[in-house]
């Protein structure tokens, strides 16, 4: 099993480095990819549903506390996972992630 809270801290640390460098685009792309990775690790059986929900909640809280600067649509994906981790929410989160990957830019931090 994966130490999810350790992973969350690592994700926030890497995201923070991008923000420190004023590289919001790559920071948000990294954050999106990291969330997607957590979902696939859950689907493969390495992360339990309750741990994925906890990770989403913690990741969202830590980003809001600082460094902030996350794209609001990425924060919405975390909100979906925070609410419930079931087949429907996983599908919804993955569909939003797929659409976000197609966006030309992810450095927008306002809707």
C-alpha positions, 0 to 999 in steps of 0.5 A: 500500500502507498503512504498517501499522506506522504504522497500528498506532502510530496505533491504539495512540495513539488507544486510549491517549487513551481509556484516559487518559480512563477511557473503556474502553467507547469505547476498546475499541469503537474498537480493535474497529473499527480491527482490523475496518478492517485486515481489510477493507483486507487483503480489498481488497488493500491489506494483505498477509497477512504484514503483517496478521499482523505488525500483529496481533502488534505491536498485541497486544504494544503494548497489553499493554505499555501501556495494557492495558485491552483487552477479552480477546475483542478480544485473542482476535481479534488472536490469531486474526490473529496465528496465520494470515491465511487465509480460515478465520481471517479468517471466524472473526475477522469472526464474533467481531467481529460478535458483539462489536459486538452486546455491550451493553458492551465495557469489561469487561477480565476474562473 
